[in-house]
Amino acid sequence: MDLKNKISQLLLDYLDIKAEYASLAFLTVAMLVILLMAWISNFLVKRFVLNFIRSLTEKTKTKTGKYLLEEKFFHRLAHLAPVFVISALSSLCFSDPSKIDAVEVEASEIGSFALTPLSIIDTMVSLYLVFIGLWVIDAIINTCLKLYQHSKLSNQLPLKGISQAIKIVINASGLIFILSILLDKSPLYFFSGLGALTAVLLLVFKDAILGLVAGIQLSVNNMVRHGDWIEMPKYGADGDVIEVSLTTVKVQNFDKTITSIPAHALVADAFKNWRGMSESGGRRIKRSISIDISSISFLDSAKLNELRKIELLQEYLSAKLEDIGETQGVQNGKSSLNQRNLTNIGTFRAYCLAYLKAHPSIYKEGMTFLVRQLAPTEKGVAIEIYVFVKDTRWVYYEGIQGDIFDHLLASLKTFDLRAFQLPSDSSFQSIATTTV
């Protein structure tokens, strides 16, 4: 006598159940026992096995174990224990389908099959295993991504977008396996059907697919990565990249607002990435001082003697005066156009060059170092400073740049030069006072 008959006989003898209900009673009792054993196995695994694994991982203090715990990998894996118990006990209890009532199902597309307790349980177990498998794989991908993000390579190639693409492919495959289990069809049947739906899928999910492809391009081509300072005025973005996902790039602006930019926009439109500046170790100063043309003049002997007292100009003036002749070009204290002469703007430009060469925060070699005079305009003649600062941090860079131009602007009077600026109320007021 098998297990089913023994239990059915006990139910008939002690519970006074009618014979026609013996099969239903056996099914009910068997399911309750299976569920109870599954609950006990789940409790034991989570109470003892998981606690042991957690304590062991905390003692080893490895990053992999830490991230696996954070992503609840072992917790998700523990859900396999009850399903194995259910599968084993159901096979034991319902192993003889000839003695268990079955329901015949007819369907034109599905086919003909019998619904028995064992077939139903097997189907549920298969579905459960697919869900748990997807859940566990998700934890593994997240753990690998965290390990990568905390490595040095993450600064070179962001993989969050690619990991999201992998998740989409895996979950889509999981959905196909679920359908194959429910409809009792081979997964190849559904994979072959995807080809016919490609055009429809491309039309319906056009934006998602566009973002997916763009996100992969951003990651593979290393166009944007976490920590980059980018500017994209079209979307009001000017700040640091805080996240590069599959379809969007999040930028924290310097006013602490956050802008989300579609990934495909970064591929299709123009944007500025300041990463090259950060990696080079130098940040450019490109700023000019506009000189009032009416203040430009030749240097007379008195002014030359005054400027020769400036240490930064001594080498320049000695070389220039030796080249043109110290007494040439100056007659009776005044300059003559018949000879070569030094000008106050040329000497000021030389002073700017010498001052910047002596500045400890400016690159003298390896990067562009230039002080030049631009073409005259209605706003005067501009002396442009084009150099690179050694400190790329914004606050320090602005401080160094401010100190340099404070000094140079204040030095203009020494060379009898005036900075050009448009007339203001104070300018008209001084004219009115002089007239009165």
Phi, psi and omega per residue, in radians:
M1 nan 2.256 -3.100
D2 -1.423 3.112 -3.060
L3 -1.078 -0.720 -3.101
K4 -1.106 -0.786 -3.118
N5 -1.151 -0.650 3.128
K6 -1.103 -0.820 -3.123
I7 -1.170 -0.719 3.126
S8 -1.080 -0.700 3.130
Q9 -1.149 -0.673 3.104
L10 -1.125 -0.696 3.113
L11 -1.141 -0.646 3.120
L12 -1.223 -0.639 -3.066
D13 -1.351 -0.755 -2.974
Y14 -1.780 -0.426 -3.106
L15 -1.875 0.022 3.079
D16 0.948 0.844 3.123
I17 -1.648 2.453 3.132
K18 -1.150 2.664 -3.054
A19 -1.110 -0.623 -3.103
E20 -1.202 -0.325 3.124
Y21 -1.744 0.059 -3.077
A22 -1.099 -0.709 -3.126
S23 -1.125 -0.744 3.125
L24 -1.144 -0.693 3.130
A25 -1.136 -0.728 3.109
F26 -1.078 -0.755 -3.136
L27 -1.074 -0.726 -3.127
T28 -1.145 -0.828 -3.120
V29 -1.124 -0.745 -3.126
A30 -1.082 -0.751 -3.139
M31 -1.138 -0.710 3.119
L32 -1.099 -0.730 3.132
V33 -1.146 -0.756 3.136
I34 -1.071 -0.798 3.140
L35 -1.125 -0.665 3.112
L36 -1.114 -0.786 3.135
M37 -1.147 -0.619 3.097
A38 -1.144 -0.722 3.119
W39 -1.125 -0.726 3.130
I40 -1.101 -0.769 3.130
S41 -1.110 -0.692 3.103
N42 -1.108 -0.729 3.129
F43 -1.123 -0.790 -3.096
L44 -1.149 -0.738 -3.118
V45 -1.129 -0.806 -3.098
K46 -1.280 -0.541 -3.095
R47 -1.365 -0.700 -3.020
F48 -1.904 -0.912 -3.064
V49 -1.148 -0.808 -3.137
L50 -1.136 -0.708 3.100
N51 -1.086 -0.676 3.120
F52 -1.139 -0.798 3.138
I53 -1.108 -0.709 -3.133
R54 -1.116 -0.790 3.137
S55 -1.162 -0.659 3.125
L56 -1.153 -0.705 3.140
T57 -1.176 -0.694 3.126
E58 -1.155 -0.551 3.122
K59 -1.287 -0.672 -3.137
T60 -1.242 -0.498 3.082
K61 0.978 0.740 3.065
T62 -1.634 2.598 3.137
K63 -1.126 -0.658 -3.126
T64 -1.085 -0.827 3.116
G65 -1.100 -0.684 3.130
K66 -1.083 -0.808 -3.104
Y67 -1.248 -0.581 3.064
L68 -1.102 -0.670 3.081
L69 -1.190 -0.725 -3.141
E70 -1.091 -0.637 3.131
E71 -1.529 0.071 3.090
K72 1.011 0.698 3.130
F73 -1.094 -0.861 -3.109
F74 -1.176 -0.626 3.098
H75 -1.094 -0.740 3.125
R76 -1.194 -0.690 3.138
L77 -1.137 -0.527 -3.129
A78 -1.129 -0.361 3.131
H79 -1.209 -0.153 3.093
L80 -1.327 -0.436 -3.093
A81 -1.032 -0.927 -3.130
P82 -1.099 -0.591 -3.109
V83 -1.233 -0.563 3.057
F84 -1.182 -0.677 3.103
V85 -1.126 -0.792 3.137
I86 -1.068 -0.761 -3.125
S87 -1.116 -0.756 -3.104
A88 -1.194 -0.801 -3.100
L89 -1.233 -0.616 3.120
S90 -1.167 -0.637 3.078
S91 -1.142 -0.615 3.130
L92 -1.244 -0.726 -3.052
C93 -1.406 -0.610 -3.029
F94 -2.063 0.606 -3.064
S95 -1.259 -0.374 -3.109
D96 -1.905 1.599 -3.072
P97 -1.163 -0.293 -3.128
S98 -1.212 -0.374 -3.116
K99 -1.811 0.173 3.137
I100 -2.116 2.377 -3.122
D101 -1.098 2.404 3.140
A102 -2.230 2.673 3.132
V103 -1.976 2.182 3.130
E104 -1.445 2.318 -3.131
V105 -2.091 2.271 3.109
E106 -2.011 2.330 3.075
A107 -2.642 2.404 -3.040
S108 -1.135 -0.618 -3.055
E109 -1.727 -0.525 -3.094
I110 -1.462 -0.617 -3.084
G111 1.868 -2.974 -3.108
S112 -1.940 2.247 3.082
F113 -2.684 2.897 -3.089
A114 -1.847 2.298 3.074
L115 -1.561 1.900 3.069
T116 -2.058 2.812 3.096
P117 -0.945 -0.685 -3.113
L118 -1.190 -0.706 3.138
S119 -1.177 -0.672 3.106
I120 -1.130 -0.789 -3.137
I121 -1.125 -0.734 3.118
D122 -1.056 -0.704 3.120
T123 -1.135 -0.785 3.130
M124 -1.117 -0.694 3.122
V125 -1.115 -0.741 3.130
S126 -1.094 -0.767 3.097
L127 -1.080 -0.745 -3.134
Y128 -1.100 -0.709 3.138
L129 -1.131 -0.649 3.109
V130 -1.122 -0.799 3.133
F131 -1.077 -0.801 -3.138
I132 -1.141 -0.682 3.108
G133 -1.058 -0.773 3.092
L134 -1.109 -0.682 -3.135
W135 -1.125 -0.766 -3.120
V136 -1.197 -0.735 3.123
I137 -1.096 -0.666 3.089
D138 -1.046 -0.743 3.111
A139 -1.132 -0.666 3.131
I140 -1.146 -0.763 3.129
I141 -1.093 -0.762 3.129
N142 -1.103 -0.677 3.125
T143 -1.146 -0.792 3.115
C144 -1.080 -0.666 3.131
L145 -1.149 -0.721 3.117
K146 -1.130 -0.727 3.103
L147 -1.072 -0.699 3.140
Y148 -1.207 -0.729 -3.109
Q149 -1.130 -0.425 3.116
H150 -1.679 0.214 3.070
S151 -1.816 2.937 -3.116
K152 -1.216 -0.467 -3.101
L153 -1.204 -0.376 -3.085
S154 -1.107 -0.460 3.106
N155 -1.267 -0.317 -3.129
Q156 -1.624 -0.609 -3.072
L157 -2.548 1.868 3.080
P158 -1.291 2.290 -3.072
L159 -1.974 0.151 -3.112
K160 -1.097 -0.765 3.133
G161 -1.077 -0.730 3.141
I162 -1.170 -0.665 3.109
S163 -1.137 -0.642 3.079
Q164 -1.164 -0.649 3.083
A165 -1.119 -0.702 3.101
I166 -1.097 -0.719 3.110
K167 -1.071 -0.711 3.137
I168 -1.086 -0.778 -3.136
V169 -1.112 -0.767 -3.118
I170 -1.154 -0.768 -3.137
N171 -1.171 -0.629 3.073
A172 -1.126 -0.713 3.081
S173 -1.132 -0.685 3.090
G174 -1.071 -0.695 3.104
L175 -1.095 -0.668 3.105
I176 -1.149 -0.706 3.099
F177 -1.133 -0.647 3.100
I178 -1.105 -0.790 3.112
L179 -1.106 -0.671 -3.141
S180 -1.144 -0.601 3.106
I181 -1.241 -0.782 -3.099
L182 -1.171 -0.675 -3.070
L183 -1.722 0.050 3.097
D184 0.980 0.819 3.112
K185 -2.156 2.738 3.086
S186 -1.222 2.479 3.089
P187 -1.005 -0.496 3.131
L188 -1.107 -0.488 3.117
Y189 -1.083 -0.717 -3.117
F190 -1.387 -0.635 3.109
F191 -1.108 -0.667 3.118
S192 -1.206 -0.499 3.131
G193 -1.307 -0.303 3.137
L194 -1.134 -0.520 -3.134
G195 -1.073 -0.678 3.136
A196 -1.247 -0.416 -3.107
L197 -1.649 0.035 -3.053
T198 -1.014 -0.806 -3.110
A199 -1.087 -0.719 3.134
V200 -1.164 -0.745 3.140
L201 -1.111 -0.704 3.121
L202 -1.118 -0.614 -3.135
L203 -1.297 -0.786 -3.073
V204 -1.251 -0.749 -3.057
F205 -1.843 0.642 -3.087
K206 -1.024 -0.870 -3.101
D207 -1.135 -0.728 -3.135
A208 -1.131 -0.731 -3.141
I209 -1.187 -0.676 3.101
L210 -1.074 -0.769 3.095
G211 -1.152 -0.649 3.123
L212 -1.085 -0.855 -3.131
V213 -1.117 -0.735 3.140
A214 -1.131 -0.708 3.122
G215 -1.072 -0.692 3.101
I216 -1.182 -0.687 3.110
Q217 -1.095 -0.729 3.131
L218 -1.064 -0.721 -3.099
S219 -1.286 -0.816 -3.070
V220 -1.186 -0.730 -3.126
N221 -1.463 -0.012 3.077
N222 0.989 0.710 -3.115
M223 -1.340 -0.664 -3.135
V224 -2.461 2.432 3.054
R225 -2.519 2.941 -3.077
H226 -1.038 2.300 3.123
G227 1.663 -0.178 3.125
D228 -1.207 2.517 2.997
W229 -1.665 2.045 -3.130
I230 -2.182 2.697 3.053
E231 -2.162 2.247 3.062
M232 -2.521 1.493 -3.047
P233 -0.990 -0.516 -3.109
K234 -1.027 -0.600 -3.137
Y235 -1.872 0.172 3.132
G236 1.157 0.526 -3.107
A237 -1.769 2.208 3.060
D238 -2.726 1.556 -3.088
G239 3.088 -2.760 -3.049
D240 -1.672 2.426 3.080
V241 -1.289 2.178 -3.131
I242 -1.889 -0.248 3.130
E243 -2.796 2.318 3.046
V244 -2.079 1.753 -3.127
S245 -1.798 -2.994 -3.040
L246 -1.203 -0.672 -3.047
T247 -2.034 -0.274 -3.117
T248 -2.396 2.748 3.023
V249 -2.149 2.147 -3.120
K250 -1.696 2.282 -3.127
V251 -2.118 2.204 3.038
Q252 -1.615 1.909 -3.120
N253 -1.203 2.913 -3.085
F254 -1.232 -0.262 3.027
D255 -1.589 0.216 3.073
K256 1.307 0.097 2.988
T257 -1.388 2.806 -3.101
I258 -2.085 2.262 3.123
T259 -1.982 2.291 3.072
S260 -1.794 2.120 -3.120
I261 -1.928 2.263 3.054
P262 -1.035 2.432 -3.095
A263 -1.058 -0.656 -3.104
H264 -1.193 -0.410 3.111
A265 -1.189 -0.609 3.127
L266 -1.226 -0.444 3.107
V267 -1.453 -0.675 -3.050
A268 -1.496 -0.603 -3.070
D269 -1.818 2.934 3.137
A270 -1.525 2.482 3.032
F271 -2.598 2.784 -3.127
K272 -1.851 2.234 3.092
N273 -1.975 2.128 -3.087
W274 -1.555 0.236 -3.094
R275 -1.062 -0.693 -3.136
G276 -1.023 -0.676 3.104
M277 -1.118 -0.771 -3.117
S278 -1.128 -0.732 -3.107
E279 -1.258 -0.499 -3.130
S280 -1.267 -0.422 -3.126
G281 1.470 0.069 3.122
G282 -2.309 2.449 3.130
R283 -2.086 2.289 -2.960
R284 -1.339 2.433 2.890
I285 -1.876 2.092 3.070
K286 -2.337 1.591 -3.076
R287 -2.525 2.592 -3.080
S288 -2.168 2.744 3.044
I289 -1.980 2.109 3.136
S290 -1.485 2.158 -3.109
I291 -1.755 2.315 3.060
D292 -1.135 2.110 -3.070
I293 -1.044 -0.587 -3.119
S294 -1.157 -0.263 -3.140
S295 -1.625 -0.046 -3.123
I296 -1.419 2.320 -3.105
S297 -2.732 2.965 3.022
F298 -1.337 2.743 3.086
L299 -1.570 2.253 3.040
D300 -1.569 3.093 -3.053
S301 -1.129 -0.625 3.139
A302 -1.137 -0.754 -3.139
K303 -1.207 -0.605 3.093
L304 -1.098 -0.769 3.126
N305 -1.101 -0.631 3.118
E306 -1.179 -0.747 -3.092
L307 -1.279 -0.447 3.131
R308 -1.170 -0.224 3.099
K309 -1.383 -0.255 3.127
I310 -1.413 2.087 -3.042
E311 -1.027 -0.708 -3.092
L312 -1.171 -0.330 -3.107
L313 -1.774 -0.155 -3.040
Q314 -1.056 -0.782 -3.134
E315 -1.141 -0.750 -3.127
Y316 -1.132 -0.819 -3.090
L317 -1.181 -0.672 3.122
S318 -1.087 -0.761 -3.132
A319 -1.179 -0.696 -3.114
K320 -1.216 -0.769 -3.130
L321 -1.172 -0.583 3.075
E322 -1.195 -0.594 -3.120
D323 -1.251 -0.757 -3.074
I324 -1.674 -0.193 -3.098
G325 1.636 2.107 -2.987
E326 -1.100 -0.526 -3.104
T327 -1.749 -0.141 -3.116
Q328 -1.366 2.567 3.105
G329 1.474 -0.174 3.139
V330 -2.175 1.999 3.120
Q331 -2.182 2.212 -3.100
N332 0.939 0.641 3.096
G333 1.405 0.007 -3.114
K334 -2.107 2.649 -3.133
S335 -1.395 2.583 3.095
S336 -2.069 2.421 3.132
L337 -1.312 -0.121 3.122
N338 -1.346 -0.204 -3.103
Q339 -2.232 2.906 3.044
R340 -1.233 2.445 -3.099
N341 -2.388 2.696 3.013
L342 -1.543 2.492 3.096
T343 -1.931 2.761 -3.135
N344 -1.214 -0.576 -3.136
I345 -1.286 -0.633 3.092
G346 -1.171 -0.694 3.114
T347 -1.196 -0.634 3.085
F348 -1.131 -0.692 3.095
R349 -1.089 -0.702 3.091
A350 -1.133 -0.643 3.113
Y351 -1.142 -0.730 3.102
C352 -1.018 -0.766 -3.137
L353 -1.103 -0.795 -3.135
A354 -1.164 -0.679 -3.134
Y355 -1.128 -0.747 -3.137
L356 -1.211 -0.601 3.088
K357 -1.145 -0.545 3.140
A358 -1.478 -0.158 -3.090
H359 -1.345 2.236 -3.060
P360 -1.254 -0.309 -3.066
S361 -1.683 0.130 -3.090
I362 -1.957 2.359 3.043
Y363 -1.243 2.218 3.096
K364 -1.680 -0.465 -3.110
E365 -2.343 2.739 3.099
G366 1.541 -0.375 3.106
M367 -2.395 2.801 -3.086
T368 -1.018 2.274 3.116
F369 -2.306 1.872 -2.961
L370 -2.589 2.365 2.943
V371 -2.199 2.031 -3.033
R372 -2.332 2.802 3.090
Q373 -1.790 2.213 -3.134
L374 -1.555 2.963 -3.128
A375 -1.143 2.486 3.111
P376 -1.094 2.508 3.088
T377 -2.343 -3.066 3.094
E378 -1.166 -0.156 3.116
K379 -1.875 0.356 3.076
G380 1.717 -2.839 3.116
V381 -1.889 2.210 -3.072
A382 -1.700 2.319 2.971
I383 -1.755 1.963 -3.051
E384 -1.707 2.324 3.049
I385 -1.738 2.142 -3.136
Y386 -2.294 1.594 -3.106
V387 -2.448 3.060 -3.137
F388 -2.139 2.326 3.125
V389 -1.551 2.512 -3.091
K390 -1.297 -0.405 -3.119
D391 -1.780 2.025 -3.099
T392 -1.513 -0.123 3.136
R393 -1.162 2.347 -2.966
W394 -0.995 -0.874 -3.073
V395 -1.078 -0.802 -3.111
Y396 -1.213 -0.677 3.103
Y397 -1.045 -0.809 3.134
E398 -1.129 -0.622 3.101
G399 -1.132 -0.782 3.126
I400 -1.124 -0.782 3.137
Q401 -1.086 -0.746 3.122
G402 -1.088 -0.755 3.139
D403 -1.091 -0.711 -3.130
I404 -1.081 -0.844 -3.071
F405 -1.347 -0.459 2.989
D406 -1.024 -0.826 -3.100
H407 -1.148 -0.802 -3.081
L408 -1.174 -0.686 3.101
L409 -1.131 -0.704 3.130
A410 -1.212 -0.389 -3.113
S411 -1.414 -0.213 -3.071
L412 -1.023 -0.679 -3.102
K413 -1.093 -0.567 3.133
T414 -1.083 -0.515 -3.120
F415 -1.749 0.223 -3.113
D416 0.991 0.667 3.109
L417 -1.941 2.708 3.080
R418 -2.184 2.419 3.047
A419 -1.338 2.413 -3.137
F420 -1.422 2.379 2.988
Q421 -2.620 2.621 3.139
L422 -1.141 2.598 -3.138
P423 -1.020 2.468 3.102
S424 -2.113 3.136 3.130
D425 -1.036 -0.662 -3.118
S426 -1.170 -0.569 3.123
S427 -1.129 -0.799 3.131
F428 -1.179 -0.576 3.137
Q429 -1.159 -0.725 3.137
S430 -1.162 -0.619 3.097
I431 -1.143 -0.746 3.135
A432 -1.108 -0.673 -3.125
T433 -1.176 -0.711 -3.141
T434 -1.131 -0.702 -3.138
T435 -1.123 -0.732 3.129
V436 -1.155 nan nan
